[in-house]
Amino acid sequence: MESARAHILVEGRVQGVFYRSFARGVAMQFGLHGWVKNLYDGRVEAVFEGDRGGIEQAILACRKGPSGSHVTDIDLTWEEYSGRETGFDIRY
């Protein structure tokens, strides 16, 4: 298992469609830690920490998004694993 951290910015119709809740469910499904929040410019920002393979699967799911969403782009940045994240929070 390779520990990793990914920071994503999701563009498209991703607010008002339960995208943050969806991302939290995906993180829990793959045993990941981190957070997700809406940005003022209409994007969603998220950080996933945990197994790199699980993160890659989570990002694939996030590209699809929940019903009602339409993801047009995901900006992905791999960062150094911190191990500081516990649980997965929806931030406001």
Steps between C-alpha positions, in 0.01 A plus 500: 500500500641835394374797703420809297316832504303648211358852478227543238298790362183386325333716235158479341151472648623381839321723750139447601510134387629336824853474361666551841290223653583278204874568542477417871329169420766416243775579752337277759457220243875500431611561861638848431536804723476868415239762426281657231351850464324730256695795364350842429583466128272196458767231525538232766834449674600174669798332661531122521763322711562130525591215269599633156294233323194595701556866420525422128169310519339787692612750236352282226169502688525877550544547124156341459340668804151451640180502297422856399862609483705561187876503558689681225851486648700389802829671580706242692812574702687221681641630828717358775307269733454672837313243709326788682156441350254299708159404373352682202335837560265714300625852557296816477 
